[in-house]
Amino acid sequence: MLRVNSQSLEYVKVPVFAKKLGVAYDPSADVVKMTFVQSETLPVSPTWYSATWEDTTGGHMARCLVGPTGAVQLAADHDPWFVFVQITDSPEVPVIEAGPIEVY
């Protein structure tokens, strides 16, 4: 589980492996957003935060700047936070559960 200090300003990164018709696909032209919720179940209308793409060797990472002055500030009073990624493609808009993070 990723651990993030509540006073730290850093990217929370999620690997994304995209395929179209069974072939690896570069999703970096697609709009990507992330949300951080206090339940494993995604609420009906979560707040989605702007994210960006980071190219890596062999794949892509969706990333959202978290912390003071970031896209979102997560409180340390709840553990864990659950991370979801939304990718807007056409016609699909998948929502991917990325897993929990601990904010201390």
C-alpha positions as CSV (number, residue, x, y, z in Angstrom):
1,M,0.0,0.0,0.0
2,L,1.3,3.4,-0.9
3,R,1.9,5.7,2.1
4,V,1.7,9.5,1.6
5,N,2.4,12.1,4.3
6,S,-0.5,14.6,4.5
7,Q,2.0,17.5,4.3
8,S,3.8,16.1,1.3
9,L,3.1,17.4,-2.3
10,E,3.6,14.5,-4.6
11,Y,2.0,12.6,-7.5
12,V,-0.1,9.5,-6.7
13,K,0.6,7.3,-9.8
14,V,-1.5,4.5,-11.2
15,P,-0.2,2.2,-14.0
16,V,-2.6,1.9,-16.9
17,F,-2.3,-0.9,-19.5
18,A,-4.6,-0.1,-22.4
19,K,-5.5,-2.3,-25.3
20,K,-7.7,-1.9,-28.4
21,L,-8.6,-5.0,-30.3
22,G,-5.9,-6.9,-28.3
23,V,-3.1,-4.6,-29.3
24,A,-1.3,-2.2,-26.8
25,Y,-2.7,1.3,-27.1
26,D,-1.3,4.7,-26.0
27,P,-4.0,6.3,-23.9
28,S,-2.1,9.6,-23.4
29,A,-4.4,11.5,-25.8
30,D,-7.4,10.6,-23.6
31,V,-8.6,12.8,-20.7
32,V,-7.7,11.2,-17.4
33,K,-9.1,12.0,-14.0
34,M,-8.7,10.5,-10.5
35,T,-10.8,10.4,-7.4
36,F,-10.0,9.5,-3.8
37,V,-12.9,8.2,-1.7
38,Q,-13.3,6.8,1.8
39,S,-15.0,3.6,0.8
40,E,-14.1,0.7,-1.5
41,T,-17.4,1.4,-3.2
42,L,-17.3,4.3,-5.6
43,P,-20.1,6.8,-4.8
44,V,-22.7,7.7,-7.5
45,S,-21.3,11.2,-8.0
46,P,-17.6,11.4,-6.8
47,T,-15.5,14.4,-7.2
48,W,-13.1,13.8,-10.1
49,Y,-9.8,15.6,-10.0
50,S,-7.6,16.5,-13.1
51,A,-4.8,14.1,-13.7
52,T,-2.1,13.8,-16.3
53,W,-0.2,11.1,-18.1
54,E,3.4,10.1,-17.5
55,D,5.1,7.9,-20.1
56,T,7.2,5.1,-18.7
57,T,9.1,2.3,-20.2
58,G,6.6,-0.3,-21.1
59,G,3.4,1.6,-20.2
60,H,1.7,4.7,-19.0
61,M,0.9,6.1,-15.5
62,A,-2.1,8.2,-14.6
63,R,-1.0,10.7,-12.0
64,C,-2.6,13.3,-9.8
65,L,-0.8,15.8,-7.6
66,V,-1.9,15.3,-4.0
67,G,-1.1,17.5,-1.0
68,P,-1.0,21.2,-0.1
69,T,-1.5,23.3,-3.3
70,G,-2.1,20.0,-5.3
71,A,-5.3,19.0,-7.1
72,V,-6.6,17.4,-3.9
73,Q,-5.6,17.5,-0.3
74,L,-6.3,14.3,1.6
75,A,-6.8,14.3,5.4
76,A,-4.8,11.9,7.6
77,D,-7.8,11.3,9.8
78,H,-9.1,8.5,7.7
79,D,-7.4,5.3,6.6
80,P,-7.3,4.1,3.9
81,W,-8.3,6.3,0.9
82,F,-9.4,4.3,-2.2
83,V,-8.2,5.5,-5.6
84,F,-10.1,5.3,-8.9
85,V,-9.0,6.4,-12.4
86,Q,-11.4,7.5,-15.1
87,I,-10.3,7.6,-18.7
88,T,-12.4,9.4,-21.3
89,D,-12.1,7.7,-24.7
90,S,-14.7,7.3,-27.4
91,P,-17.1,5.7,-26.9
92,E,-15.8,4.1,-23.7
93,V,-15.2,5.8,-20.4
94,P,-13.7,3.2,-18.1
95,V,-13.4,3.6,-14.4
96,I,-10.6,1.6,-12.9
97,E,-10.2,0.8,-9.2
98,A,-6.5,1.4,-8.4
99,G,-6.5,0.3,-4.7
100,P,-5.9,2.0,-1.4
101,I,-3.4,4.5,-0.2
102,E,-2.6,5.5,3.4
103,V,-2.3,9.1,4.4
104,Y,-0.5,9.8,7.6
